[in-house]
Amino acid sequence: MERVVGTAPSAVRWQGDAGFAFTTTENVLLPRIEWSDSQVRGARTMAVARNALFPLAPGRTVAFQATRRTVEGTGRSADEVAESWQCRVDGTERVATKAGDFDTFRVVCSMRTVPPGPGLTRTFFYAPAIAYYVRRDDRTGSGTTSTITLTGYTTADPPLTAQAGQARDAARRSALETLPSGQAQPWQDPASGANGTVRPISTAKSPKYGWCRAYQETVEASTRLYRSERVACRTAGGNWQTVSG
């Protein structure tokens, strides 16, 4: 799991598993600018525009130079490597994941180093609907390969008109009050084009809150797809109040 834990005008801070933390620019197709865990820490400086390759379109390219510095353990000097990157929007592709099917741009980046190293070819499948990649394939010059595939995601709440917000709230109340787990309640706002679904996924009784339901929600608005997983509990007055997520 990778989670955003902080943002700045030119950087996004992420927390991964097993104590691994890293920082990127807002352009997730560019390499990381800082990273660290219990064994190693590193930093990269790059001579490249922050919005390189965007807006994405087949055939767009960018080439840039970078310097990577890493320190393994404590009390050791930094190792420095010069990198040469080339990235190209190679085409489009429909990609199936556990979190759904996505229309993506296939972006292929290659990296070579001085002193010479194994090099890297990294292929992103970037989905504009969630502004992130849904798959990433890495292949090193030594033959090592690895793949990261999207299995789930959550996003911040989208901006909605008052009318769309009312339609969303009504669907949420109806789904939590009446639907069996696994069934979805759709909603839409024709005026703004926003639409979404609310799907209860489990029901349990809490000693603190009483009857509660976990639910998944999707919202499509302004060509973006938003997704969340939350828990809501039924108040004494019969309303559903979100308590987590």
matplotlib code that plots the C-alpha trace (Angstrom):
import matplotlib.pyplot as plt

x = [0.0, 1.2, -0.6, -0.2, 0.8, 1.6, 1.8, 3.7, 3.6, 6.3, 6.3, 4.1, 5.1, 4.1, 4.2, 4.7, 4.9, 7.6, 8.7, 9.5, 8.8, 9.4, 8.7, 7.7, 6.8, 3.1, 4.0, 4.0, 5.6, 8.8, 11.2, 11.2, 13.1, 13.7, 13.3, 14.3, 13.8, 15.8, 18.6, 19.0, 18.2, 18.5, 17.8, 17.6, 17.8, 16.4, 16.6, 13.0, 9.8, 7.3, 4.5, 6.7, 4.6, 1.3, -1.2, -0.6, -0.9, 0.6, 4.0, 4.9, 8.5, 10.8, 14.5, 16.3, 19.3, 19.3, 21.8, 21.0, 22.7, 22.3, 23.6, 23.3, 23.6, 25.0, 28.3, 29.0, 29.6, 27.1, 27.3, 26.5, 25.3, 24.4, 21.2, 20.0, 16.2, 14.0, 10.2, 7.7, 3.9, 3.7, 0.0, -3.2, -4.5, -7.4, -6.1, -8.1, -7.3, -8.9, -10.2, -11.8, -11.0, -9.3, -8.5, -4.8, -1.9, 1.1, 4.3, 7.7, 10.7, 14.3, 17.2, 21.0, 23.7, 27.2, 29.2, 27.5, 25.0, 22.2, 19.9, 16.1, 13.0, 9.9, 6.4, 3.5, -0.2, -1.5, -5.3, -6.5, -9.7, -7.8, -4.7, -2.4, -1.0, -2.9, 0.1, 3.9, 6.3, 10.0, 12.7, 16.4, 19.3, 20.3, 17.0, 15.1, 11.5, 8.7, 5.1, 2.9, -0.8, -3.7, -5.9, -7.8, -7.7, -9.3, -9.5, -10.5, -14.1, -14.9, -16.3, -20.0, -22.8, -25.5, -27.9, -25.4, -24.5, -28.2, -28.6, -25.4, -26.7, -30.1, -28.5, -26.2, -29.2, -31.3, -28.4, -27.5, -31.1, -32.5, -30.0, -28.4, -24.6, -23.2, -25.9, -25.3, -27.5, -26.8, -27.4, -26.9, -27.3, -28.2, -27.4, -23.7, -23.2, -22.0, -23.0, -22.0, -22.9, -23.1, -22.6, -22.9, -20.4, -20.9, -23.1, -22.1, -23.3, -20.8, -21.0, -20.3, -22.3, -25.0, -25.7, -23.0, -22.3, -19.1, -19.7, -17.9, -18.7, -17.7, -18.3, -17.6, -17.4, -15.5, -14.0, -12.5, -13.3, -13.3, -13.6, -13.8, -14.5, -16.1, -18.2, -21.5, -23.6, -27.3, -28.2, -31.1, -33.0, -32.6, -29.9, -26.6, -23.5, -20.0, -17.6, -14.5, -13.0]
y = [0.0, 3.5, 6.4, 10.2, 11.7, 15.2, 17.7, 20.8, 23.1, 20.9, 17.6, 14.8, 12.7, 9.0, 6.2, 2.7, -0.7, -1.8, 1.8, 2.7, 6.4, 8.4, 11.7, 12.4, 15.5, 15.8, 14.1, 10.4, 9.4, 11.0, 9.1, 9.6, 12.5, 11.1, 7.7, 6.0, 2.9, 1.3, 0.3, 3.0, 6.6, 8.4, 11.6, 12.5, 15.8, 16.2, 18.7, 18.3, 20.3, 19.3, 18.7, 16.7, 14.5, 16.2, 16.5, 12.9, 12.0, 9.2, 10.2, 12.7, 12.3, 13.8, 13.3, 14.5, 14.1, 13.3, 12.7, 9.9, 9.8, 6.9, 6.0, 2.5, 2.0, 4.6, 6.4, 5.6, 8.1, 8.6, 6.8, 9.1, 8.0, 10.1, 9.0, 9.6, 9.2, 9.0, 8.6, 8.2, 8.0, 4.8, 4.4, 3.6, 0.4, -1.0, -2.6, -4.9, -4.8, -6.0, -2.5, -2.3, -1.8, 1.4, 3.2, 4.0, 5.7, 3.3, 5.3, 3.7, 5.1, 3.9, 4.9, 4.5, 5.4, 6.7, 4.7, 2.0, -0.1, -2.6, 0.2, 0.1, 0.0, 1.1, 0.9, 2.8, 2.3, 5.6, 6.0, 9.6, 8.6, 8.3, 10.4, 7.5, 4.4, 1.1, -1.0, -0.6, -3.0, -2.7, -4.6, -4.2, -4.8, -7.8, -9.5, -8.8, -8.0, -6.8, -5.7, -3.5, -3.8, -1.8, -3.8, -0.9, 2.8, 5.6, 9.3, 12.6, 13.7, 15.4, 18.9, 18.6, 21.0, 21.3, 19.3, 16.5, 16.4, 16.0, 13.1, 11.5, 11.8, 10.4, 7.4, 6.8, 6.9, 4.6, 2.1, 1.9, 1.6, -0.8, -2.7, -6.1, -6.2, -6.5, -4.6, -1.0, 2.1, 4.3, 8.0, 10.8, 14.5, 15.3, 19.0, 18.5, 15.1, 13.7, 10.2, 7.4, 4.3, 3.3, -0.3, -1.7, -4.5, -5.6, -5.1, -5.4, -4.2, -2.0, -1.7, 2.1, 3.0, 0.3, -1.0, -0.1, -0.8, -0.6, 0.7, 1.4, 4.6, 5.7, 9.2, 10.3, 14.0, 16.3, 13.3, 12.0, 8.9, 9.0, 6.0, 5.6, 3.0, 4.1, 2.9, 4.5, 3.9, 4.4, 7.0, 6.7, 9.1, 6.8, 8.7, 7.2, 9.0, 8.2, 7.2, 6.2, 6.6]
z = [0.0, -0.8, 0.9, 0.5, 3.9, 2.9, 0.0, -0.9, -4.0, -5.7, -3.9, -2.6, 0.4, 0.5, 3.1, 1.9, 3.6, 6.1, 7.0, 3.4, 2.7, -0.5, -2.2, -5.7, -7.7, -8.6, -11.9, -10.9, -14.3, -13.2, -10.9, -7.1, -5.7, -2.1, -0.5, 2.8, 4.9, 7.8, 5.5, 2.8, 2.0, -1.3, -3.2, -6.9, -8.6, -12.1, -14.9, -16.3, -16.4, -13.7, -16.2, -18.7, -21.0, -20.0, -21.5, -22.5, -26.2, -28.2, -29.6, -26.9, -25.6, -23.0, -22.3, -19.2, -17.0, -13.3, -10.4, -7.9, -4.5, -2.1, 1.3, 2.7, 6.5, 8.8, 8.7, 5.0, 2.2, -0.5, -3.8, -6.8, -10.2, -13.3, -15.0, -18.5, -18.9, -22.1, -21.9, -24.6, -24.7, -26.7, -27.2, -25.4, -23.8, -21.9, -18.6, -16.3, -12.6, -9.4, -8.9, -12.3, -16.0, -17.1, -20.3, -20.0, -21.8, -22.1, -21.2, -21.6, -19.9, -20.2, -17.9, -18.5, -15.9, -15.7, -14.5, -16.6, -14.7, -15.5, -16.6, -16.4, -18.7, -16.9, -18.5, -16.9, -17.7, -16.6, -16.1, -16.4, -14.5, -11.3, -12.2, -11.4, -13.0, -12.6, -13.6, -13.7, -15.3, -14.5, -16.3, -15.6, -18.0, -15.8, -16.6, -13.3, -13.8, -11.4, -11.8, -9.6, -10.3, -8.8, -6.4, -4.8, -4.2, -2.3, -3.2, -1.7, -2.1, -5.4, -5.8, -6.5, -7.2, -4.4, -6.6, -7.3, -3.6, -2.6, -5.1, -3.7, -0.1, -1.0, -2.6, 0.3, 2.8, 0.6, 0.1, 3.8, 5.0, 2.4, 0.3, 1.1, 1.2, -2.3, -4.1, -5.4, -5.4, -8.5, -8.7, -11.2, -11.7, -15.3, -14.9, -14.0, -15.5, -12.1, -11.2, -8.9, -6.9, -3.2, -2.3, 1.2, 1.8, 5.4, 8.4, 12.1, 15.5, 17.4, 21.3, 20.8, 17.8, 17.4, 13.9, 11.4, 7.7, 5.7, 2.2, -1.0, -3.0, -6.5, -8.0, -11.6, -11.9, -14.3, -16.2, -12.9, -11.0, -7.2, -4.9, -1.1, 1.5, 4.7, 7.7, 8.7, 11.8, 12.4, 15.0, 17.4, 15.1, 12.1, 10.3, 9.0, 10.2, 8.8, 11.6, 9.6, 6.2]

ax = plt.figure().add_subplot(projection="3d")
ax.plot(x, y, z, "-o")
ax.set_aspect("equal")
plt.show()
